[in-house]
Amino acid sequence: MADAGRRWLSDDVAALVTMHGKEAVIGPVLAEGAGISLFRVPDVDTDAFGTFSREVERPGTALDAARAKIRAGFAASPATRIMVASEGAFGPHPAIPLLPFGDPCVMTPMIPERR
């Protein structure tokens, strides 16, 4: 099944909505696993959807923020067929405050049907 997915996306290009260098980590994984090359969408202020430091509160869930980043990415790069965004949160464990805790990172690839 993985081989079928790799053939389907092989040699495709995806865009990543980030301001924090995540393309250096995500790009090689997409290239190796699916044959997709990755570029960063310029000029999208992803911190507007909430910041790790909580200086800007995230309105909604991590999935809501990832979806908002996807929409902003397509607005900034409308010719792109595959858009990727990620979102996560880290802080104290809800039951054991001295223990660090992380919500899973959300990866949301989208392929619009219009293309």
N, CA, C and O of each residue as an XYZ file, in Angstrom:
460
protein
N       0.822     -1.197      0.000
C       0.000      0.000      0.000
C       0.863      1.257      0.000
O       0.548      2.229     -0.687
N       1.952      1.240      0.770
C       2.833      2.401      0.817
C       3.445      2.667     -0.551
O       3.620      3.823     -0.936
N       3.776      1.601     -1.295
C       4.343      1.781     -2.619
C       3.350      2.443     -3.566
O       3.748      3.259     -4.397
N       2.071      2.110     -3.458
C       1.055      2.737     -4.308
C       0.975      4.233     -4.003
O       0.883      5.045     -4.924
N       1.010      4.601     -2.736
C       0.989      6.012     -2.355
C       2.223      6.730     -2.840
O       2.143      7.880     -3.272
N       3.355      6.076     -2.776
C       4.604      6.688     -3.232
C       4.553      6.940     -4.738
O       4.984      7.997     -5.198
N       4.033      5.989     -5.508
C       3.933      6.193     -6.954
C       2.963      7.323     -7.279
O       3.200      8.103     -8.202
N       1.880      7.410     -6.530
C       0.859      8.423     -6.788
C       1.401      9.820     -6.562
O       1.068     10.735     -7.316
N       2.232     10.011     -5.541
C       2.746     11.335     -5.208
C       4.176     11.565     -5.680
O       4.673     12.687     -5.591
N       4.836     10.548     -6.170
C       6.234     10.666     -6.545
C       6.459     11.824     -7.506
O       5.690     12.042     -8.442
N       7.521     12.550     -7.251
C       7.919     13.713     -8.047
C       6.955     14.887     -7.908
O       7.031     15.831     -8.694
N       6.061     14.854     -6.940
C       5.173     15.978     -6.690
C       5.889     16.976     -5.782
O       6.942     16.678     -5.217
N       5.309     18.145     -5.656
C       5.873     19.203     -4.830
C       4.819     19.623     -3.822
O       3.650     19.791     -4.168
N       5.230     19.791     -2.583
C       4.334     20.251     -1.521
C       4.902     21.526     -0.927
O       6.101     21.793     -1.003
N       4.018     22.300     -0.337
C       4.427     23.531      0.343
C       4.163     23.379      1.829
O       3.168     22.781      2.237
N       5.053     23.922      2.624
C       4.922     23.877      4.078
C       4.732     25.294      4.602
O       5.478     26.208      4.247
N       3.729     25.460      5.445
C       3.458     26.751      6.064
C       4.155     26.759      7.420
O       3.681     26.132      8.368
N       5.280     27.468      7.514
C       6.035     27.568      8.762
C       6.917     28.803      8.732
O       7.295     29.291      7.667
N       7.235     29.296      9.907
C       8.206     30.382     10.042
C       9.417     29.909     10.841
O      10.339     30.688     11.084
N       9.424     28.659     11.245
C      10.402     28.216     12.230
C      11.307     27.083     11.759
O      11.785     26.297     12.577
N      11.549     26.988     10.458
C      12.521     26.043      9.934
C      12.113     24.579      9.941
O      12.970     23.701      9.839
N      10.819     24.299     10.060
C      10.372     22.899     10.110
C      10.606     22.170      8.790
O      10.592     20.939      8.753
N      10.819     22.909      7.719
C      11.057     22.259      6.430
C      12.331     21.412      6.467
O      12.445     20.438      5.722
N      13.279     21.771      7.319
C      14.519     21.005      7.427
C      14.271     19.613      8.019
O      15.039     18.685      7.766
N      13.211     19.468      8.796
C      12.874     18.179      9.409
C      11.833     17.431      8.577
O      11.972     16.232      8.336
N      10.806     18.128      8.146
C       9.690     17.497      7.439
C      10.055     17.169      5.993
O       9.625     16.143      5.467
N      10.840     18.026      5.347
C      11.200     17.826      3.941
C      11.841     16.482      3.654
O      11.385     15.776      2.755
N      12.889     16.098      4.389
C      13.516     14.801      4.125
C      12.581     13.605      4.358
O      12.687     12.592      3.666
N      11.682     13.719      5.314
C      10.736     12.633      5.583
C       9.778     12.470      4.405
O       9.515     11.347      3.973
N       9.257     13.575      3.884
C       8.355     13.495      2.727
C       9.092     12.998      1.487
O       8.542     12.224      0.703
N      10.329     13.440      1.309
C      11.109     13.002      0.150
C      11.368     11.503      0.206
O      11.193     10.796     -0.785
N      11.784     11.028      1.372
C      12.091      9.603      1.537
C      10.839      8.735      1.486
O      10.831      7.691      0.834
N       9.780      9.165      2.174
C       8.592      8.323      2.304
C       7.628      8.389      1.141
O       6.933      7.413      0.857
N       7.574      9.540      0.453
C       6.568      9.679     -0.604
C       7.119     10.244     -1.909
O       6.374     10.398     -2.877
N       8.401     10.552     -1.945
C       8.979     11.091     -3.170
C       8.558     12.521     -3.453
O       8.594     12.964     -4.600
N       8.154     13.252     -2.407
C       7.672     14.630     -2.555
C       8.773     15.598     -2.158
O       9.403     15.436     -1.113
N       9.004     16.605     -2.990
C       9.920     17.668     -2.581
C       9.095     18.762     -1.904
O       7.912     18.930     -2.198
N       9.721     19.494     -1.008
C       9.011     20.442     -0.160
C       9.644     21.822     -0.249
O      10.867     21.953     -0.272
N       8.811     22.842     -0.297
C       9.300     24.213     -0.179
C       8.474     24.929      0.882
O       7.339     24.547      1.166
N       9.059     25.967      1.459
C       8.369     26.758      2.477
C       7.602     27.889      1.811
O       8.128     28.580      0.938
N       6.363     28.071      2.228
C       5.550     29.174      1.721
C       6.049     30.462      2.382
O       6.014     30.576      3.607
N       6.508     31.419      1.599
C       6.973     32.671      2.196
C       5.804     33.580      2.577
O       4.688     33.434      2.080
N       6.092     34.499      3.450
C       5.149     35.579      3.770
C       3.848     35.144      4.437
O       2.830     35.819      4.285
N       3.858     34.040      5.169
C       2.701     33.659      5.978
C       3.136     33.720      7.433
O       4.037     32.990      7.847
N       2.501     34.585      8.205
C       2.824     34.747      9.616
C       2.090     33.675     10.416
O       0.964     33.887     10.865
N       2.733     32.532     10.589
C       2.081     31.433     11.301
C       1.906     31.729     12.791
O       1.073     31.110     13.453
N       2.679     32.663     13.313
C       2.508     33.045     14.719
C       1.161     33.726     14.960
O       0.707     33.808     16.101
N       0.531     34.207     13.913
C      -0.795     34.823     14.048
C      -1.840     33.801     14.496
O      -2.903     34.173     14.992
N      -1.536     32.507     14.320
C      -2.471     31.449     14.696
C      -2.191     30.898     16.095
O      -2.796     29.913     16.519
N      -1.268     31.546     16.804
C      -0.897     31.142     18.156
C       0.585     30.841     18.216
O       1.167     30.355     17.246
N       1.200     31.130     19.362
C       2.632     30.900     19.512
C       2.911     29.898     20.622
O       2.123     29.731     21.553
N       4.054     29.238     20.495
C       4.504     28.264     21.473
C       4.610     28.892     22.860
O       4.274     28.268     23.866
N       5.087     30.149     22.896
C       5.268     30.853     24.168
C       3.953     31.383     24.738
O       3.911     31.895     25.857
N       2.899     31.255     23.967
C       1.561     31.734     24.332
C       1.454     33.258     24.386
O       0.516     33.799     24.972
N       2.418     33.944     23.774
C       2.302     35.396     23.635
C       1.083     35.724     22.778
O       0.400     36.724     22.996
N       0.831     34.865     21.806
C      -0.389     34.947     20.999
C      -1.164     33.667     21.284
O      -0.704     32.572     20.959
N      -2.324     33.802     21.884
C      -3.148     32.632     22.212
C      -3.672     31.977     20.942
O      -3.993     32.655     19.966
N      -3.753     30.677     20.968
C      -4.300     29.933     19.840
C      -5.813     29.844     20.020
O      -6.285     29.251     20.990
N      -6.577     30.428     19.092
C      -8.041     30.314     19.194
C      -8.493     28.961     18.677
O      -8.443     28.717     17.472
N      -8.922     28.097     19.540
C      -9.375     26.776     19.117
C      -8.335     25.716     19.388
O      -7.438     25.893     20.212
N      -8.472     24.604     18.673
C      -7.615     23.442     18.870
C      -6.387     23.498     17.965
O      -6.272     24.366     17.100
N      -5.476     22.558     18.182
C      -4.311     22.440     17.306
C      -4.754     22.154     15.868
O      -4.166     22.677     14.922
N      -5.776     21.337     15.708
C      -6.287     21.036     14.370
C      -6.864     22.287     13.715
O      -6.665     22.503     12.520
N      -7.575     23.112     14.480
C      -8.097     24.380     13.946
C      -6.954     25.260     13.453
O      -7.040     25.855     12.379
N      -5.884     25.340     14.240
C      -4.736     26.169     13.856
C      -4.061     25.624     12.601
O      -3.683     26.392     11.715
N      -3.908     24.304     12.520
C      -3.296     23.700     11.329
C      -4.149     23.977     10.091
O      -3.619     24.283      9.023
N      -5.451     23.869     10.237
C      -6.347     24.155      9.101
C      -6.254     25.620      8.686
O      -6.264     25.928      7.494
N      -6.162     26.528      9.661
C      -6.024     27.956      9.340
C      -4.710     28.215      8.607
O      -4.666     29.023      7.679
N      -3.659     27.545      9.012
C      -2.375     27.686      8.326
C      -2.470     27.168      6.890
O      -1.918     27.770      5.969
N      -3.171     26.053      6.707
C      -3.374     25.498      5.367
C      -4.088     26.514      4.477
O      -3.665     26.763      3.349
N      -5.171     27.098      4.988
C      -5.914     28.105      4.206
C      -5.022     29.291      3.862
O      -5.040     29.772      2.729
N      -4.240     29.767      4.833
C      -3.335     30.890      4.579
C      -2.270     30.510      3.549
O      -1.890     31.327      2.711
N      -1.795     29.272      3.616
C      -0.807     28.811      2.642
C      -1.354     28.793      1.230
O      -0.686     29.238      0.297
N      -2.576     28.278      1.064
C      -3.179     28.270     -0.280
C      -3.461     29.683     -0.770
O      -3.369     29.950     -1.968
N      -3.805     30.597      0.144
C      -4.019     31.992     -0.261
C      -2.710     32.620     -0.742
O      -2.707     33.401     -1.694
N      -1.606     32.283     -0.088
C      -0.307     32.845     -0.447
C       0.328     32.143     -1.646
O       1.139     32.738     -2.356
N      -0.035     30.891     -1.871
C       0.557     30.101     -2.949
C      -0.545     29.289     -3.641
O      -0.582     28.065     -3.516
N      -1.446     29.970     -4.374
C      -2.628     29.305     -4.925
C      -2.340     28.231     -5.974
O      -3.198     27.383     -6.219
N      -1.195     28.240     -6.583
C      -0.883     27.219     -7.589
C      -0.411     25.907     -6.952
O      -0.259     24.898     -7.641
N      -0.183     25.927     -5.648
C       0.293     24.740     -4.954
C      -0.814     23.701     -4.859
O      -1.963     24.031     -4.565
N      -0.461     22.439     -5.109
C      -1.433     21.352     -5.073
C      -1.507     20.668     -3.710
O      -2.574     20.212     -3.298
N      -0.377     20.599     -3.017
C      -0.331     19.944     -1.706
C       0.208     20.947     -0.690
O       1.292     21.499     -0.878
N      -0.537     21.183      0.372
C      -0.116     22.112      1.421
C      -0.009     21.350      2.728
O      -0.874     20.534      3.049
N       1.045     21.611      3.481
C       1.293     20.927      4.752
C       1.463     21.973      5.846
O       2.111     23.000      5.642
N       0.878     21.705      6.999
C       1.077     22.551      8.171
C       1.134     21.659      9.397
O       0.635     20.533      9.382
N       1.741     22.165     10.453
C       1.785     21.409     11.695
C       1.473     22.330     12.861
O       1.647     23.546     12.783
N       1.018     21.735     13.917
C       0.703     22.497     15.129
C       0.780     21.550     16.313
O       0.411     20.380     16.205
N       1.248     22.041     17.415
C       1.327     21.253     18.635
C       1.463     22.184     19.821
O       1.600     23.394     19.645
N       1.430     21.650     21.005
C       1.570     22.448     22.214
C       2.318     21.639     23.263
O       2.190     20.417     23.342
N       3.092     22.343     24.056
C       3.845     21.719     25.140
C       3.674     22.542     26.392
O       3.556     23.766     26.327
N       3.662     21.886     27.525
C       3.520     22.563     28.797
C       3.549     21.550     29.917
O       3.977     20.413     29.719
N       3.099     21.953     31.093
C       3.100     21.007     32.215
C       2.033     19.934     32.044
O       0.966     20.185     31.485
N       2.333     18.748     32.530
C       1.373     17.650     32.522
C       0.146     18.057     33.339
O       0.299     18.658     34.402
N      -1.066     17.747     32.874
C      -2.263     18.184     33.598
C      -2.407     17.598     35.002
O      -3.006     18.234     35.870
N      -1.873     16.407     35.243
C      -2.001     15.777     36.559
C      -0.734     15.926     37.404
O      -0.803     15.935     38.633
N       0.422     16.042     36.744
C       1.706     16.148     37.451
C       2.422     17.395     36.920
O       3.227     17.295     35.994
N       2.138     18.568     37.497
C       2.618     19.838     36.937
C       4.125     19.946     36.716
O       4.537     20.711     35.844
N       4.960     19.237     37.442
C       6.399     19.332     37.247
C       6.902     18.471     36.094
O       8.071     18.558     35.717
N       6.034     17.651     35.539
C       6.388     16.779     34.428
C       6.014     17.463     33.108
O       4.861     17.855     32.925
N       6.976     17.610     32.184
C       6.613     18.215     30.893
C       5.678     17.305     30.103
O       5.733     16.081     30.220
N       4.830     17.919     29.305
C       3.814     17.193     28.555
C       3.667     17.834     27.186
O       3.707     19.059     27.072
N       3.498     17.032     26.152
C       3.296     17.562     24.814
C       2.067     16.974     24.162
O       1.851     15.763     24.207
N       1.257     17.831     23.553
C       0.151     17.357     22.719
C       0.768     16.887     21.407
O       1.774     17.440     20.963
N       0.181     15.881     20.788
C       0.749     15.422     19.518
C       0.735     16.537     18.476
O      -0.182     17.357     18.430
N       1.750     16.545     17.659
C       1.832     17.503     16.557
C       0.842     17.063     15.481
O       0.724     15.873     15.190
N       0.154     17.992     14.910
C      -0.837     17.685     13.883
C      -0.256     18.037     12.520
O       0.145     19.177     12.286
N      -0.210     17.057     11.622
C       0.213     17.305     10.238
C      -1.028     17.202      9.373
O      -1.756     16.211      9.436
N      -1.270     18.220      8.569
C      -2.468     18.238      7.752
C      -2.117     18.470      6.287
O      -2.061     19.620      5.852
N      -1.876     17.408      5.509
C      -1.699     17.631      4.074
C      -3.065     17.738      3.410
O      -3.995     17.015      3.771
N      -3.185     18.625      2.454
C      -4.460     18.778      1.748
C      -4.182     18.850      0.248
O      -3.254     19.525     -0.196
N      -4.991     18.153     -0.505
C      -4.934     18.211     -1.951
C      -6.295     18.675     -2.433
O      -7.239     17.885     -2.447
N      -6.425     19.941     -2.831
C      -7.733     20.425     -3.265
C      -8.260     19.666     -4.473
O      -7.498     19.303     -5.370
N      -9.536     19.433     -4.491
C     -10.151     18.726     -5.611
C     -10.175     19.564     -6.871
O     -10.350     19.025     -7.963
N     -10.002     20.875     -6.746
C     -10.087     21.750     -7.914
C      -8.923     21.550     -8.876
O      -8.963     22.056     -9.997
N      -7.881     20.821     -8.461
C      -6.719     20.639     -9.347
C      -6.605     19.194     -9.760
O      -5.692     18.834    -10.504
